[in-house]
Amino acid sequence: MVKPLIVCLCLFLLRSAHAADVAGAEPKWMQLAPQQRQVLAPLAAEWDGFPDIQRHRLLGVAKKYASMTPLQQQRIQSRLQEWARLTPEQRKLARQNFRQLNELPQDERQAVKSKIQQQAQGGGGSPVAPALVVPPLVAPRAAPAAAPQRVEPKQ
């Protein structure tokens, strides 16, 4: 009986130690390699304030950057620059639009993406880097209709 308890305790401690290693593991700006800093330069001023998960994702982008085509690299740089220029409110709207877009069925999602690309091309935007923030294209989901109230006849 004691042996299974010890095994469980050891597994718990190992898991806790691993979680502690992962938490806070993402490097600060000055700890990045020169190649990473070059790719992520538009975000330099904000890097140290990003949550670890966001830094981890961006480091993944920087890791893949060298193997991208020049067009893909240009797109990444343009998007990072656009993101860096956004206000916190615009970033919130962009995240909201992204979530709403991903909740749509695929055919509706493609229609909305086409509309966004048309707006970007028609508005002087580059087809390589369409605008990140657009007015909400997805109508907010309506709240379910309330059940009709039963009206008692007056006596």
C-alpha positions in Angstrom: 0.0 0.0 0.0 2.8 2.4 0.8 4.6 1.6 -2.5 1.8 2.9 -4.8 1.6 6.0 -2.7 5.3 6.7 -3.0 5.1 6.1 -6.8 2.2 8.6 -7.0 4.1 11.1 -4.9 7.2 10.8 -7.1 5.2 11.2 -10.3 3.5 14.3 -8.8 6.9 15.8 -7.8 8.4 15.1 -11.2 5.4 16.7 -13.0 5.6 19.7 -10.7 9.3 20.1 -11.3 8.7 19.9 -15.1 5.9 22.5 -14.9 8.3 24.8 -12.9 10.9 24.4 -15.6 8.5 25.3 -18.4 6.9 28.3 -16.6 9.1 31.3 -17.2 11.3 29.4 -19.6 10.9 31.7 -22.5 13.8 34.1 -22.9 13.8 37.8 -22.5 14.6 40.0 -25.5 18.3 40.3 -24.8 18.6 36.5 -24.4 17.4 35.8 -28.0 19.8 34.8 -30.7 20.7 37.6 -33.2 18.7 35.8 -35.9 15.6 35.6 -33.7 15.9 39.3 -32.7 16.2 40.3 -36.4 13.0 38.4 -37.3 11.1 39.6 -34.3 12.5 43.1 -34.3 9.0 44.8 -34.8 8.1 43.4 -31.4 11.3 44.3 -29.5 9.7 47.0 -27.3 7.0 44.7 -26.1 8.7 41.3 -26.1 9.5 41.2 -22.4 5.9 42.0 -21.5 4.4 39.2 -23.6 3.1 36.1 -21.8 5.4 33.0 -22.1 2.9 31.3 -24.4 2.9 34.2 -26.8 6.7 34.3 -26.8 6.8 30.5 -27.4 4.6 30.9 -30.4 6.6 33.7 -31.9 9.9 31.8 -31.3 8.3 29.0 -33.4 7.7 31.6 -36.2 11.3 32.8 -35.9 12.6 29.2 -36.1 10.7 28.5 -39.3 11.6 31.8 -40.9 14.9 30.8 -42.5 13.1 27.9 -44.4 10.3 30.2 -45.7 10.2 31.6 -49.2 11.0 35.3 -49.6 7.3 36.0 -50.1 6.4 34.2 -46.9 9.2 36.1 -45.1 7.9 39.4 -46.4 4.4 38.5 -45.3 5.6 37.6 -41.8 7.6 40.9 -41.5 4.6 42.9 -42.7 2.2 41.3 -40.3 4.6 41.7 -37.3 5.0 45.4 -38.2 1.3 45.9 -38.5 0.7 44.1 -35.2 3.2 46.2 -33.5 1.4 49.4 -34.7 -2.0 48.3 -33.4 -3.5 49.8 -30.2 -4.6 47.4 -27.5 -8.2 47.9 -28.6 -7.4 47.0 -32.2 -5.5 43.9 -31.1 -8.5 42.9 -29.0 -10.8 43.3 -32.0 -8.4 41.4 -34.2 -8.4 38.5 -31.8 -12.2 38.6 -31.5 -12.5 38.6 -35.3 -10.1 35.6 -35.6 -12.1 33.6 -33.0 -15.4 34.4 -34.7 -14.0 33.5 -38.1 -12.8 30.1 -36.9 -16.2 29.4 -35.4 -17.9 29.7 -38.8 -18.5 26.7 -41.0 -15.8 26.4 -43.7 -17.9 27.7 -46.6 -18.9 30.9 -44.7 -15.3 31.3 -43.4 -14.0 31.2 -47.0 -16.6 33.8 -48.1 -15.5 36.1 -45.3 -11.8 35.6 -46.1 -12.5 36.5 -49.7 -14.3 39.6 -48.7 -11.4 40.6 -46.5 -8.9 40.1 -49.3 -11.1 42.1 -51.7 -11.2 44.9 -49.2 -7.5 44.8 -48.7 -6.8 44.9 -52.4 -9.4 47.5 -53.2 -8.3 49.7 -50.3 -4.7 50.0 -51.5 -3.6 47.3 -49.1 -1.0 44.8 -50.3 -2.3 41.4 -51.3 0.8 40.0 -49.4 -0.3 41.5 -46.1 -4.0 42.2 -45.9 -5.2 44.4 -43.0 -5.2 42.6 -39.7 -8.1 44.5 -38.2 -11.3 44.8 -40.1 -14.7 45.8 -38.9 -16.5 42.8 -37.5 -17.6 40.9 -40.5 -19.4 38.3 -38.4 -22.6 39.4 -36.9 -22.7 38.7 -33.2 -24.7 35.6 -32.4 -28.2 36.6 -31.3 -29.2 35.5 -27.9 -31.8 32.7 -27.9 -35.3 34.0 -28.0 -36.9 34.1 -24.6 -39.8 31.7 -24.2 -43.2 33.5 -24.5 -44.6 34.6 -21.2 -47.9 33.1 -20.3 -50.5 35.7 -19.8 -53.2 34.9 -17.3 -56.7 36.0 -18.2 -58.1 38.7 -15.9 -61.0 37.7 -13.9 
